[in-house]
Amino acid sequence: MKATRALRRMGKVALPVAGLATALTMAAAVPAHAAPAAPAAPALADDPIPTFDFSDCPTLPAGAAPRSSICFNAVVTSGKMILGKFTQNIDKPIRMTFATAYDPATREHTPIFGNLRSEKMLVMPGIFGDPILTAVYAKPEYAGGFQYSNFQVKMNLQIRLTNPFLGGRCLIGNADNPIRLDLITGTTSPPPPNTPISGKPPVIVGTDGTTVIRSLGHVDNAFSVPGARGCALDIGLVNQIVNAQAGVPSAAGRNTMIFNEYVGYRTYANLPA
């Protein structure tokens, strides 16, 4: 088939996964590291501070205290993904909104996921030779599993690849077999061949009214990446070609996420009515 032959000629398919994550509380402290710090992950130049949008703040559960519950809007402004065979810089912002709901009865903060918003990213400008009709785009999507503890975020992602041939159901990872990220600001401990890298602890860089703004860096290079499914009506040959070009499935220790981020946060008492 002509389309299949064209797919075989794919030279490069960089699969940008967007991950993202940030978790802070106003009184939290950065954990100390007893061992010498690993080399910091390669960082891009400081990015401009983005605007923050709190319209996706999740509804607080009954009994939560608005003055002590916090909504976060985290924005990945740049970074790098190394997935299987390919490396790509993040060139469009990825936003995630979540909250920590404070229960005065138990004195506990409970993390609640709100929403993840991202734009599709161009990963190949025309695998069939025509960039208008056959460019491949990838869009990171939330796939469950959100957890937060002490500046660490765990969450699952899936990557939706789209173009007229692949259709709209071509996924790298899914809810049943996701990309499981453990994003930290500290130092990773990956299996080989990857070596430890370090993120950047959150630092206050300003305020905007009642919004506190921090910059930070999250890293993870110990995760695995599953193979593609659902491509071109879930035709097995097409799935195999996408997998071969992308180098997925890719075992743990062969993939890396580096996220340069800002997070803006405010209490629920200070959210717009």
C-alpha positions in Angstrom: 0.0 0.0 0.0 1.3 3.5 -0.8 0.6 4.8 2.6 2.4 1.9 4.2 5.5 2.4 2.0 5.5 6.1 3.0 5.3 5.2 6.6 8.4 3.0 6.2 10.3 6.1 4.9 9.7 8.0 8.1 13.1 9.3 9.1 12.3 10.8 12.5 9.4 10.9 14.7 10.0 12.8 17.9 7.3 12.1 20.4 6.8 15.0 22.8 5.3 13.8 26.0 4.2 16.4 28.2 4.2 15.9 31.5 3.9 18.2 33.9 3.5 18.5 37.4 4.0 20.8 40.3 3.0 20.5 43.9 3.6 23.0 46.6 2.1 24.1 49.8 2.7 27.6 51.3 4.5 26.2 54.4 6.3 23.2 52.9 10.1 23.0 53.0 12.5 21.6 50.4 13.8 18.2 51.6 17.5 18.0 52.3 19.7 15.6 50.5 22.4 13.8 52.5 24.3 12.5 49.4 26.2 14.8 47.1 23.9 16.4 44.5 23.9 14.8 41.1 24.5 17.0 38.1 21.5 19.3 37.4 19.4 18.4 34.4 20.3 20.5 31.4 18.2 23.7 31.7 17.2 26.1 29.0 17.4 29.9 29.5 15.0 31.4 32.0 11.6 31.7 30.4 9.3 34.7 30.8 6.7 34.3 33.6 3.4 33.1 32.1 -0.1 34.2 33.0 -2.0 31.9 35.3 -5.6 30.7 34.9 -7.6 29.4 37.9 -10.8 28.6 36.0 -10.1 24.9 36.2 -9.7 24.7 40.0 -11.5 21.6 41.2 -14.5 21.9 43.5 -13.5 21.4 47.1 -15.1 18.5 49.0 -17.6 19.2 51.8 -15.9 20.4 55.0 -12.7 21.7 53.3 -11.6 25.1 54.5 -11.4 27.7 51.7 -8.8 29.8 53.5 -6.4 26.9 53.9 -7.1 25.0 50.7 -4.9 26.0 47.8 -5.4 25.9 44.0 -2.3 25.6 41.8 -1.9 26.4 38.1 1.4 24.8 36.9 2.8 25.8 33.5 5.6 23.9 31.8 7.2 26.7 29.7 10.1 24.7 28.2 12.0 21.5 28.6 13.1 18.3 26.9 11.8 14.8 26.3 13.9 11.8 25.4 11.6 9.0 24.5 12.9 5.8 22.9 15.0 6.9 19.9 14.1 10.6 19.8 14.7 13.8 21.6 12.5 16.9 21.3 12.3 20.3 23.1 9.0 21.3 24.5 7.9 24.3 22.3 4.4 24.9 23.6 3.2 25.4 27.1 1.5 22.7 29.0 -0.8 23.7 31.9 -2.1 21.6 34.8 -4.5 22.8 37.5 -4.9 20.9 40.8 -5.6 21.7 44.5 -4.8 20.7 48.0 -8.0 20.6 50.1 -7.5 21.2 53.8 -9.8 19.4 56.2 -9.8 21.1 59.6 -11.2 18.0 61.3 -8.3 15.8 60.2 -5.7 18.6 59.6 -4.8 16.9 56.4 -4.3 18.3 52.9 -5.7 16.1 50.1 -4.5 16.5 46.5 -7.3 16.9 43.9 -6.7 16.9 40.2 -8.4 19.6 38.1 -7.4 19.6 34.5 -4.5 19.3 32.0 -4.5 21.6 29.0 -2.0 21.3 26.1 -1.7 22.1 22.5 -0.9 19.6 19.8 2.8 19.7 18.9 4.3 19.2 15.5 6.5 16.2 15.5 7.0 15.5 11.8 6.3 18.0 9.0 5.0 15.6 6.4 5.7 11.9 6.7 4.1 11.4 3.3 5.9 14.3 1.7 3.0 16.8 2.0 3.2 18.8 5.2 -0.3 20.2 4.8 -2.0 16.8 4.7 0.3 14.4 6.5 2.2 16.3 9.2 2.1 14.4 12.5 1.0 16.1 15.7 1.2 14.8 19.3 -0.9 15.9 22.2 -0.2 14.9 25.8 -3.3 13.9 27.8 -4.0 13.1 31.4 -4.5 9.3 32.0 -5.1 9.2 35.8 -3.0 8.4 38.8 -2.4 11.9 40.2 -0.6 12.0 43.5 1.3 14.7 45.3 3.7 14.6 48.3 6.4 17.0 49.3 7.2 18.5 45.9 6.8 15.2 44.1 4.1 14.6 41.6 3.1 11.2 40.2 0.7 11.1 37.3 0.0 9.0 34.2 0.0 10.3 30.6 -1.0 9.2 27.2 0.2 10.8 23.9 -2.4 11.1 21.1 -0.8 11.1 17.6 -2.9 12.6 14.9 -2.9 13.1 11.1 -5.3 12.1 8.4 -3.8 8.7 8.0 -3.2 7.8 11.6 -6.7 9.0 12.6 -7.6 10.3 16.0 -7.1 7.1 18.2 -3.4 6.5 17.8 -2.0 6.5 21.4 1.3 6.0 23.0 0.1 4.8 26.3 -3.5 4.7 27.6 -5.5 4.5 30.8 -4.8 0.8 31.0 -1.1 1.0 30.2 0.0 4.6 30.6 3.3 6.5 30.8 3.8 6.6 34.6 5.8 9.7 35.6 7.4 10.3 39.0 8.4 14.0 38.6 10.7 15.3 41.3 12.7 18.5 42.0 15.4 16.4 43.7 17.8 13.8 42.3 16.6 10.7 40.3 17.8 7.2 40.8 17.2 5.5 37.4 18.2 2.1 36.2 21.1 2.0 33.6 22.0 3.2 31.1 20.6 6.5 32.5 22.5 8.2 35.3 21.1 10.4 38.1 20.0 14.0 37.3 18.7 16.7 39.5 15.8 19.1 39.2 15.4 22.5 40.7 13.7 23.2 44.0 10.8 25.8 43.9 11.9 29.4 44.5 9.5 32.3 44.9 10.0 34.7 42.0 7.2 37.1 42.6 3.6 37.8 43.4 0.6 39.0 41.4 -2.1 40.2 43.8 -2.9 37.2 46.0 -1.1 34.8 43.6 2.3 33.5 44.7 4.6 32.6 41.8 7.5 30.1 42.0 9.9 28.7 39.4 11.1 25.1 39.6 12.4 22.2 37.6 11.0 18.7 37.5 12.8 15.6 36.2 12.3 11.9 35.8 14.5 9.5 33.9 13.4 6.2 35.4 10.1 5.6 33.6 9.2 3.3 30.7 7.2 4.1 27.6 4.7 1.7 26.2 4.0 1.0 22.5 1.5 2.6 20.2 -2.1 1.3 19.8 -5.1 2.4 17.8 -3.2 3.8 14.8 -5.0 3.8 11.5 -8.0 1.8 12.8 -5.7 -0.2 15.0 -4.1 -1.9 12.0 -1.3 -4.0 13.5 1.3 -3.2 10.8 0.8 0.5 11.2 1.2 0.2 15.0 4.4 -1.7 14.4 5.8 0.9 12.0 5.0 3.7 14.5 6.7 1.7 17.3 9.8 1.0 15.1 10.2 4.6 14.1 9.7 5.9 17.7 11.7 3.3 19.4 8.8 2.2 21.7 8.1 0.3 23.8 11.2 1.7 25.6 12.4 0.2 28.8 12.9 2.2 32.1 16.3 3.9 32.1 16.2 4.9 28.5 13.8 7.9 28.6 14.0 11.3 30.2 11.7 14.2 31.1 13.0 17.6 32.0 10.4 20.3 32.7 11.1 24.0 33.3 8.1 25.3 35.1 6.3 28.1 36.9 3.5 27.6 39.3 1.0 30.2 40.5 -1.1 29.5 43.5 -3.7 31.1 45.8 -6.1 30.0 48.4 -9.7 29.2 47.5 -10.8 32.2 49.6 -9.0 34.4 47.1 -10.3 32.8 43.9 -12.7 34.9 41.7 -16.3 34.4 42.6 
